[in-house]
Amino acid sequence: MDQNGMPVVKFFSGKQIPVELHKVRIVQKLHLKKIDERYTAINEAGYNTFLLNTKDVFLDMLTDSGTNAMSDNQLASMMQADDAYAGSQSFYKMEEALREVFGKHYVLPAHQGRAAENIISQSFIKEGDVIPMNYHFTTTKAHMELNGGTIFEIYTDEALKIKSSVPFKGNIDIEKLKNLIAQYGPDHIPFVRMEASTNLIGGQPFSMQNMREVKAVADQHGIIMVLDASLIGENAYFIKMREPGFSNTPVKDILREMCGLADIVYFSSRKVSSTRGGGICTDNKDLYMKMRDLVPLYEGFLTYGGMSVREIEAMAVGLYETTDDTVISQSPSFIAYAVGELEKLGIPVVTPAGALGCHIDAMGFLPHVPQSEYPAGALAAALFIASGCRGMERGTISSVRDENGNDVLADVELLRLAFPRRVFTLSQTMFLIDRVNWLYQNRNLIGGLRFVEEPPVLRFFLGRLEPVGDWTAKLIKKYKEDFGNSL
Ligand SMILES: Cc1ncc(COP(=O)(O)O)c(C=O)c1O
């Protein structure tokens, strides 16, 4: 490991690159289609990368959710699954893993992270409540608002800065938390939520010190703390690498301490354990009982919660693997490499490099595209045309409209290029960097998008758009001039 915690080797030339500390034993064929075919595909997908068919995609960097590579041990464990509606041995293995890894006794299974959010929101939020948090996630916000809550994002001033050297941009601002409690009163605050490796602001972690301080304030007012642990492994890893006093602490101990500070820990296993599913854990029997009966109602019996027993087996193994430094460092080290190389090329990216993906600042990349024409969505479409790589828009398309029908402009316009664990190789990463660089050199050719079909909720999933003007034709013409017959 180097000083940044990257599993890197130094070449004789002096260059440092991340190395894969695993070998590939099962592979999936990929297709890199011709640019005209990529153009047809994005047109058919309404310029929304969610609507692409993976047969047309080369590197699928949409998300790390449910797409991390499983290990040989995870796959092997699936063969031992105990098929039973009630009392499955597979569930007890998962419960044991959660007790050991998260250190929480009571476990409720759920079919994925948002299902856990539904149960927590229904159990604790009442009309008029406010919920402080470092930053929202799309499904979290939707469930909380559905139950009558209002979320307050009380991040620090640094959180939304694209370029920064602050190691913990996911921290909660303690003064803002105190003020919010004074303003609304603890009775209207069902819990404080902390999201590990804050997804929507570039996978940015919070520090242990900040979590301890948040807990102390919440405790003073009898408010419970809820931890979204979907990306807890990466957050624990960043604490080890960046926070004074933790460099010699194993990731598994950091993770236990983080969970120990929270009263309720919930997670998406699609991220944390490289499988599918999710769940909720707590040590507090009263909190457990408040939530328990919603699981059979929405998810399934208490020993499967909407998950297949095979996934439950793999989840138990995946949880232990998340505490392995070489497993948990793989994705952040590739992201750090990509961010470092893009920065050297002068391309605006979120720094410091965080978890789950490399985040390109679309407003910095395309300053000539107004936010009302969705620069992050336009950049995602342009990158697909130029490379067959699909990323995810995390900007105004992922936002909503206000009561007058106007777009609520997002705080940041990001194109997220996810690096699921142990999926992509270095040469694929280098191809991605090359095509992003080509786009940057030709950025003036890229224009905006407008909606042609817009669902009223979570419009980013199913909405359809079209280019404003004929910029795609110009981009394709230039690509052919520069690359000839090359894919
Ligand atoms: C931080 C965070 N919380 C919750 C969720 C929702 O989890 P799921 O997709 O399993 O419903 C996600 C999904 O990406 C997430 O990143």
The ligand as an SDF file (V2000), in Angstrom:
LIG
                    3D

 16 16  0  0  0  0  0  0  0  0999 V2000
  -26.6040    5.5240    0.4020 C   0  0  0  0  0  0  0  0  0  0  0  0
  -27.7320    4.6960   -0.1330 C   0  0  0  0  0  0  0  0  0  0  0  0
  -28.7980    4.4650    0.6300 N   0  0  0  0  0  0  0  0  0  0  0  0
  -29.8260    3.7160    0.1850 C   0  0  0  0  0  0  0  0  0  0  0  0
  -29.8220    3.1640   -1.0740 C   0  0  0  0  0  0  0  0  0  0  0  0
  -30.9930    2.3560   -1.5630 C   0  0  0  0  0  0  0  0  0  0  0  0
  -30.6380    1.0090   -1.6560 O   0  0  0  0  0  0  0  0  0  0  0  0
  -31.3150    0.0280   -2.7330 P   0  0  0  0  0  0  0  0  0  0  0  0
  -30.8860    0.4520   -4.0890 O   0  0  0  0  0  0  0  0  0  0  0  0
  -30.8030   -1.3400   -2.3470 O   0  0  0  0  0  0  0  0  0  0  0  0
  -32.7890    0.1270   -2.5520 O   0  0  0  0  0  0  0  0  0  0  0  0
  -28.7120    3.3680   -1.8890 C   0  0  0  0  0  0  0  0  0  0  0  0
  -28.6710    2.7870   -3.2420 C   0  0  0  0  0  0  0  0  0  0  0  0
  -27.8230    3.0320   -4.0610 O   0  0  0  0  0  0  0  0  0  0  0  0
  -27.6480    4.1640   -1.4140 C   0  0  0  0  0  0  0  0  0  0  0  0
  -26.5750    4.4300   -2.1630 O   0  0  0  0  0  0  0  0  0  0  0  0
  1  2  1  0
  2  3  1  0
  2 15  2  0
  3  4  2  0
  4  5  1  0
  5  6  1  0
  5 12  2  0
  6  7  1  0
  7  8  1  0
  8  9  2  0
  8 10  1  0
  8 11  1  0
 12 13  1  0
 12 15  1  0
 13 14  2  0
 15 16  1  0
M  END
$$$$
